[in-house]
Structure formats: structure tokens, C-alpha cells
Amino acid sequence: MTRITAILIITLLPFISRAQWQSQWTAFQQERWVEHISMADNNTVWITGRTSGSTSSLSRDFSRTTNGGSTWQAGTIDLLEGFGLGMIHAYDGTTAWACLQSIADTGGFIIQTTDGGQNWNIQPTAVFSVNPEIIHFFDADSGLAIGQPHDGNFEIWVTTDGGNNWDSIPASDMPLAYDEERTSHRVYWVKGDSLWFGGSTNGRIFYSYDRSYHWSFLPFPEPQVHVVVFRDTVGLAGRLDPLLDEYSLYQTQDQGQTWIKTGAAGLTGISCMTFVPGTVSTILACGDNLMISNDWGASFLPMEAPQGNQTCSLIAFRDISTGWLGSVNNTASSQGGIFKYNGPPLQIKNIAPETRTVIYPNPSPGNATLEITAGKQESISLQISDLSGKLLSMNQFDLNPGVNLLPVTAANLPPGVYIVHWNSNDTIHHNLLVRN
């Protein structure tokens, strides 16, 4: 039975003058939180559900829409007792892949449907010794699946024929895992052929430039990584402090080689973040609160949440106009569970003329000069940090359009490599300074 719920209008500040979230019923017959959202196109979306506020309480339930959420069709996977449904990847309205996980974390499988979820089949050549956490297909044939560490390496499988045959990545090409290192589908991002995922116990982000065939890792300033998103070489990653319930966020401009901590503080009650494709620097965050950033996480402002600040479990956007916000359904009234963004396109902030920089002399015996060719008049905070991100000095300067010469005082610093950085045009600019 299909029920139509009322459209709830909210205000998105400060970047959207008027916006709407449309409440939709996920069609789950039991109480289910939305655990994962996969958008095949602007109208085709598949979701999975979990049974409580704990992400470990997996169910076998999924739902899908092929008409933008006007109606959802729920189903239950009838495969293997003791297993639950993890991440799902939608290809279109009929074809999807998903991770089937052991409740006891003792192994799992990749499963596929080609008839809209009426029937699911185990793909027998990818048998995980640990739970598979991430499933992604770049096209109808090429895909990958990433599991938790096993025998010292993350367990990774790849396919080039839609999953009919899977091959394990050789141990020599796999990321070496530390003891008790873990990952999750919430700490994972894909852009083109590149993908990143974060480790939960040691501050590292694993990176592949070629669809998972070769790997390297990027050091991260915090001991854990709970969110990672990339636009290209520009990215954002962060750690949730469990005691403060507050995120520490870092930006990178060089694909994760160096990280600079943002000034964002007080970002509490957040369980999920996403970058909005098609924007320059828009980040959305949800949980007990709903927030938006238009400067790569340097600052956040609240958004009015649907239905009286209802807690949301997940947020996912396909472009500046298409996105969904996961929550929990109301079984008594057979309503809700997910909200569709139904407002005007998220605004893309205008980009000022390019800012060019050079620092000299470099290496420097002490003081140096930073030459900035600016495209507009603005005030900046010029900061010097060590490679761990620790702030060592900060000075305020006013930039004028054209060439600006700013002093960089490093005479009081011991020999080493330092990061000279500042924020302009929603971008953190930085140069490396060698103090000899």
C-alpha cells in the first residue's frame, strides 16, 4: 500500500533562500533506520535498513524507488541464517550488488540481484574470510569489494565481468593493516578511477588511483579517520572525538600528502558527512543536527531539520538538486523513514580570480617573503604550522588586488620543513618552507 505524506517546508540558511524536504515512506514494515543510500540516477535509489541506533544491528531489509521516491518497494533478502545486509550499490532499477555480512564477523559474500530485488544470488568466487564492508561498481562490469583485514592485509576483491568472476588482489598490492584496524562504508569515497577509505584505529587513509589494483596510504594527523571526501586533489577528512562528540576536521589541497586543521569547532551531534558533487566546496552533515558548510568544512551553519529536528542517520547527494536524508520510519502510521531534497539547487559560490603564490628564499636561513598575486581585496590570517598540523604562529594581513609581499617570520623556528598557509576563496592555500 502506498501512502502519500505531507511535504514539509524548511529554510536552508544561509546559502538557500527557501528549501523543502519531502517526507517519504521507505515501505519497511518494521522499524528500520536507513543504513546506506545508493543512487543509480536521479530517480533510482536503493537503501538498506538496520534495526536500531547501533550500526552493528544489521537486518536483511532493503527498499528501492524508481520514480524519485513517490513510491518505495521494500524487500527482505532470504539468504543464509546468521547474516545481515551491509552496503548496497545500485546500477539501475533492476540490478544491484550488496555485502552480505556474518553477524559474528566471521566472513561474508557479495550478492547480486537483476530483477529489482525479487531474487538475490551469491557470487561464489568472492568468499570473504572477514566481513565485506565496501562494494562499488564503476560500470556494469568493473567493480571492487573491500573487507576487513585478514592475515595482515585488507581483503580486497575485483571483477571485470559484473561479478561473475572475482579475483583477490595479491597481498603485495594490498594495504598493510595494523592490529585491530577497521574500516566502514561511511569512511569511503570514489572519484573517477580513484578511491579512498579510512582506518578506524590508526590514522591512515588508503588510496588507489586505478580502481583498487594498486594501493598506497596517506598519513593523517589524528589516530582515527571517521569521514573522508574528495573533489579531486582537494579533500576533507576528520575524526569524531567520542568523549566530546565533536569532529576534528582537516583539509588537503594535494590529495592527502599534507593536512591542515580547519577552524570548525562545536560540530557536535554529527554522524555522517558528504560532499555535494557539482559544487566547489559544499559539505552537508547530519545526525542529531543538520548542518551545511560552503568552505570545505572550515565553518558550518545549522539547517532546519525536517519534522522537528528529527535525528537523521545518513545524508547522500548526487548533484546540487538531488539528495536524500535517511532517518527511521514510523511503523504505527506507515510513514516516513527518508526525506528527499525538494528545494532549489544548492548555490555554488562564485569563485574569485585565481590567487597565485611563491615564497622566497626557500630554503631560508630565517625570515622569508611570501609573494601573493591576489584577485580581490580581502583580509587573511597567515599561519605557520609544522607537518603534524600544530599551529606555530599566526598574523593578520590585508591583501589588495595584484602583487602583495608579506613577511614570513621563521627565524625563531628550528631547522625543518614548515607549512605556510591561509584561507582565500573557500580554499586553503599553502606553501612548504624549508628552514635551514
VEXMAR-772841 format. One record per residue (C-alpha): residue in three letters; x negated, y negated, z. Coordinates in steps of 0.05 Angstrom, whole numbers, padded with zeros to 5 digits, always signed. Layout:
N
ALAXYZ
...
//
This chain:
436
MET+00000+00000+00000
THR-00026-00069-00018
ARG-00016-00127+00028
ILE-00030-00199+00009
THR-00057-00242+00065
ALA-00056-00318+00070
ILE-00112-00359+00043
LEU-00150-00394+00099
ILE-00180-00461+00081
ILE-00242-00484+00117
THR-00291-00540+00109
LEU-00364-00527+00089
LEU-00409-00582+00114
PRO-00449-00618+00092
PHE-00460-00592+00023
ILE-00388-00575+00003
SER-00332-00624+00009
ARG-00277-00572+00013
ALA-00281-00497+00012
GLN-00239-00435+00021
TRP-00248-00365+00047
GLN-00195-00317+00026
SER-00179-00261+00075
GLN-00174-00193+00041
TRP-00155-00125+00068
THR-00210-00073+00059
ALA-00157-00017+00059
PHE-00194+00020+00114
GLN-00142+00059+00154
GLN-00185+00059+00217
GLU-00224+00002+00249
ARG-00286-00009+00207
TRP-00339-00063+00206
VAL-00367-00078+00137
GLU-00437-00049+00138
HIS-00460-00061+00067
ILE-00436-00101+00006
SER-00458-00086-00065
MET-00433-00129-00123
ALA-00436-00099-00192
ASP-00406-00162-00224
ASN-00363-00220-00202
ASN-00302-00176-00196
THR-00330-00107-00178
VAL-00353-00097-00106
TRP-00366-00034-00065
ILE-00372-00034+00011
THR-00387+00015+00067
GLY-00360+00014+00138
ARG-00386+00031+00207
THR-00345+00050+00268
SER-00366-00002+00320
GLY-00411-00060+00334
SER-00471-00015+00332
THR-00505-00008+00264
SER-00522+00065+00282
SER-00448+00085+00284
LEU-00442+00108+00213
SER-00377+00130+00182
ARG-00362+00164+00116
ASP-00316+00109+00093
PHE-00324+00064+00033
SER-00280+00017-00006
ARG-00283-00018-00074
THR-00248-00071-00115
THR-00250-00082-00190
ASN-00206-00144-00191
GLY-00244-00192-00147
GLY-00213-00166-00083
SER-00140-00175-00100
THR-00134-00102-00082
TRP-00184-00054-00049
GLN-00184+00022-00054
ALA-00214+00059+00005
GLY-00240+00130+00008
THR-00278+00179+00051
ILE-00337+00220+00029
ASP-00324+00293+00042
LEU-00396+00319+00044
LEU-00436+00354+00099
GLU-00416+00350+00171
GLY-00464+00311+00214
PHE-00479+00260+00160
GLY-00457+00188+00151
LEU-00455+00137+00095
GLY-00512+00086+00093
MET-00528+00035+00040
ILE-00489+00036-00026
HIS-00509+00010-00095
ALA-00455-00005-00146
TYR-00469-00001-00220
ASP-00398-00014-00244
GLY-00326+00002-00224
THR-00335+00077-00231
THR-00409+00091-00218
ALA-00446+00081-00152
TRP-00502+00112-00112
ALA-00507+00116-00036
CYS-00552+00140+00020
LEU-00525+00200+00059
GLN-00558+00199+00127
SER-00564+00250+00182
ILE-00533+00225+00247
ALA-00592+00258+00282
ASP-00642+00222+00235
THR-00668+00289+00210
GLY-00662+00279+00136
GLY-00615+00258+00081
PHE-00595+00255+00008
ILE-00577+00208-00048
ILE-00506+00218-00073
GLN-00471+00192-00135
THR-00400+00181-00160
THR-00380+00170-00232
ASP-00304+00168-00222
GLY-00294+00110-00175
GLY-00309+00149-00112
GLN-00258+00205-00120
ASN-00316+00255-00122
TRP-00387+00249-00097
ASN-00445+00294-00114
ILE-00512+00304-00081
GLN-00571+00291-00127
PRO-00611+00353-00108
THR-00681+00333-00129
ALA-00686+00277-00077
VAL-00686+00311-00010
PHE-00709+00266+00046
SER-00745+00292+00107
VAL-00721+00229+00144
ASN-00662+00184+00134
PRO-00659+00145+00068
GLU-00646+00071+00083
ILE-00651+00034+00016
ILE-00621+00052-00052
HIS-00628+00006-00112
PHE-00619+00014-00188
PHE-00650-00036-00236
ASP-00606-00009-00293
ALA-00565+00053-00308
ASP-00628+00097-00309
SER-00683+00066-00267
GLY-00675+00069-00191
LEU-00711+00078-00125
ALA-00695+00103-00056
ILE-00735+00087+00007
GLY-00733+00127+00071
GLN-00763+00120+00139
PRO-00836+00141+00150
HIS-00854+00214+00145
ASP-00924+00243+00155
GLY-00954+00173+00159
ASN-00920+00142+00098
PHE-00853+00113+00080
GLU-00816+00166+00039
ILE-00802+00136-00030
TRP-00769+00169-00090
VAL-00759+00142-00161
THR-00716+00162-00220
THR-00715+00143-00294
ASP-00653+00182-00314
GLY-00598+00157-00269
GLY-00616+00203-00212
ASN-00611+00270-00248
ASN-00685+00278-00231
TRP-00723+00243-00175
ASP-00798+00242-00164
SER-00834+00227-00099
ILE-00885+00171-00100
PRO-00954+00201-00085
ALA-00978+00188-00014
SER-01038+00149-00042
ASP-00989+00098-00072
MET-00942+00095-00012
PRO-00946+00042+00043
LEU-00983+00069+00103
ALA-00936+00067+00163
TYR-00955+00053+00234
ASP-00928+00095+00292
GLU-00853+00085+00300
GLU-00849+00035+00243
ARG-00779+00030+00214
THR-00742-00008+00160
SER-00669-00023+00142
HIS-00627-00044+00083
ARG-00618-00111+00118
VAL-00693-00124+00112
TYR-00698-00115+00037
TRP-00698-00159-00026
VAL-00703-00148-00101
LYS-00720-00199-00155
GLY-00732-00173-00225
ASP-00780-00114-00221
SER-00807-00137-00154
LEU-00782-00116-00086
TRP-00798-00129-00013
PHE-00780-00094+00052
GLY-00799-00108+00123
GLY-00823-00065+00180
SER-00789-00068+00247
THR-00845-00053+00295
ASN-00908-00083+00263
GLY-00907-00150+00229
ARG-00915-00129+00157
ILE-00875-00138+00093
PHE-00885-00085+00040
TYR-00886-00108-00033
SER-00882-00074-00101
TYR-00887-00112-00167
ASP-00869-00053-00212
ARG-00804-00021-00186
SER-00837+00017-00129
TYR-00894+00053-00165
HIS-00950+00014-00131
TRP-00949-00020-00063
SER-00986-00069-00021
PHE-00968-00102+00045
LEU-00965-00175+00067
PRO-00985-00193+00138
PHE-00932-00230+00177
PRO-00944-00275+00239
GLU-00891-00241+00282
PRO-00892-00169+00308
GLN-00827-00153+00273
VAL-00791-00172+00209
HIS-00715-00174+00211
VAL-00699-00214+00148
VAL-00735-00224+00082
VAL-00711-00261+00019
PHE-00748-00286-00043
ARG-00731-00331-00101
ASP-00797-00319-00139
THR-00863-00335-00105
VAL-00823-00374-00054
GLY-00794-00335+00004
LEU-00767-00335+00074
ALA-00776-00283+00128
GLY-00761-00282+00202
ARG-00756-00245+00267
LEU-00698-00243+00316
ASP-00721-00250+00387
PRO-00677-00201+00425
LEU-00684-00238+00492
LEU-00668-00307+00465
ASP-00622-00283+00409
GLU-00658-00334+00366
TYR-00693-00329+00299
SER-00765-00350+00285
LEU-00767-00366+00210
TYR-00826-00373+00164
GLN-00832-00399+00092
THR-00882-00377+00039
GLN-00900-00412-00026
ASP-00949-00359-00051
GLN-00910-00294-00050
GLY-00926-00279+00022
GLN-01001-00290+00024
THR-00992-00346+00075
TRP-00933-00362+00121
ILE-00914-00428+00153
LYS-00864-00431+00210
THR-00804-00475+00197
GLY-00776-00526+00245
ALA-00710-00489+00251
ALA-00692-00477+00323
GLY-00629-00456+00360
LEU-00608-00409+00305
THR-00571-00362+00352
GLY-00515-00312+00343
ILE-00540-00292+00273
SER-00545-00220+00249
CYS-00552-00229+00173
MET-00582-00279+00123
THR-00582-00283+00048
PHE-00610-00328-00007
VAL-00558-00353-00057
PRO-00582-00336-00128
GLY-00577-00395-00175
THR-00596-00445-00122
VAL-00664-00474-00107
SER-00665-00464-00032
THR-00597-00447-00003
ILE-00594-00396+00054
LEU-00530-00371+00086
ALA-00529-00338+00155
CYS-00473-00303+00193
GLY-00458-00266+00257
ASP-00422-00298+00316
ASN-00436-00363+00279
LEU-00434-00381+00205
MET-00489-00429+00182
ILE-00520-00458+00118
SER-00588-00484+00100
ASN-00606-00522+00037
ASP-00681-00527+00051
TRP-00705-00455+00054
GLY-00688-00447+00128
ALA-00724-00510+00153
SER-00657-00532+00182
PHE-00587-00503+00189
LEU-00518-00534+00197
PRO-00455-00498+00220
MET-00400-00477+00173
GLU-00330-00468+00199
ALA-00318-00393+00203
PRO-00253-00361+00179
GLN-00198-00342+00227
GLY-00220-00379+00289
ASN-00295-00365+00289
GLN-00287-00291+00278
THR-00352-00252+00283
CYS-00378-00230+00216
SER-00424-00171+00202
LEU-00453-00187+00134
ILE-00457-00240+00080
ALA-00474-00230+00007
PHE-00472-00277-00053
ARG-00481-00261-00126
ASP-00485-00334-00150
ILE-00464-00403-00129
SER-00390-00386-00135
THR-00383-00313-00118
GLY-00394-00283-00049
TRP-00362-00242+00007
LEU-00366-00244+00082
GLY-00358-00178+00118
SER-00321-00170+00184
VAL-00274-00120+00216
ASN-00204-00100+00194
ASN-00140-00105+00236
THR-00110-00035+00237
ALA-00046-00057+00271
SER-00027-00103+00213
SER-00068-00071+00158
GLN-00102-00137+00143
GLY-00170-00168+00137
GLY-00239-00139+00142
ILE-00272-00181+00088
PHE-00268-00253+00064
LYS-00280-00277-00007
TYR-00311-00344-00020
ASN-00259-00382-00059
GLY-00283-00454-00058
PRO-00322-00499-00105
PRO-00391-00478-00127
LEU-00446-00486-00075
GLN-00480-00551-00092
ILE-00551-00548-00118
LYS-00592-00605-00091
ASN-00625-00649-00143
ILE-00700-00638-00148
ALA-00744-00700-00148
PRO-00803-00706-00196
GLU-00858-00657-00182
THR-00907-00671-00126
ARG-00980-00655-00143
THR-01036-00649-00093
VAL-01111-00639-00086
ILE-01156-00640-00025
TYR-01230-00661-00026
PRO-01285-00650-00009
ASN-01269-00577+00000
PRO-01306-00543+00034
SER-01311-00602+00082
PRO-01361-00616+00138
GLY-01305-00652+00176
ASN-01257-00704+00150
ALA-01226-00697+00081
THR-01178-00734+00036
LEU-01111-00707+00011
GLU-01090-00737-00055
ILE-01015-00733-00066
THR-00983-00755-00132
ALA-00911-00765-00108
GLY-00848-00772-00149
LYS-00809-00813-00099
GLN-00816-00855-00035
GLU-00809-00814+00029
SER-00838-00802+00098
ILE-00875-00737+00111
SER-00905-00701+00171
LEU-00975-00678+00152
GLN-00994-00617+00193
ILE-01056-00573+00201
SER-01047-00501+00223
ASP-01093-00441+00229
LEU-01080-00378+00187
SER-01035-00349+00242
GLY-00988-00409+00235
LYS-01009-00443+00300
LEU-00999-00518+00295
LEU-01064-00556+00310
SER-01048-00628+00291
MET-00992-00670+00262
ASN-00990-00741+00234
GLN-00935-00782+00201
PHE-00946-00818+00134
ASP-00904-00857+00084
LEU-00911-00836+00012
ASN-00899-00883-00047
PRO-00886-00862-00119
GLY-00953-00849-00152
VAL-01020-00833-00122
ASN-01028-00832-00046
LEU-01093-00820-00008
LEU-01084-00791+00062
PRO-01138-00776+00113
VAL-01144-00704+00137
THR-01180-00702+00204
ALA-01215-00636+00215
ALA-01279-00658+00249
ASN-01255-00632+00316
LEU-01240-00562+00288
PRO-01289-00505+00289
PRO-01313-00476+00221
GLY-01259-00435+00187
VAL-01201-00436+00139
TYR-01140-00480+00155
ILE-01073-00495+00123
VAL-01056-00568+00108
HIS-00981-00572+00096
TRP-00919-00617+00094
ASN-00846-00614+00072
SER-00822-00650+00009
ASN-00765-00638-00040
ASP-00740-00578+00002
THR-00808-00546-00009
ILE-00866-00535+00039
HIS-00929-00557+00002
HIS-00995-00532+00027
ASN-01069-00532+00011
LEU-01124-00490+00042
LEU-01181-00529+00074
VAL-01247-00496+00088
ARG-01284-00528+00147
ASN-01358-00512+00142
//
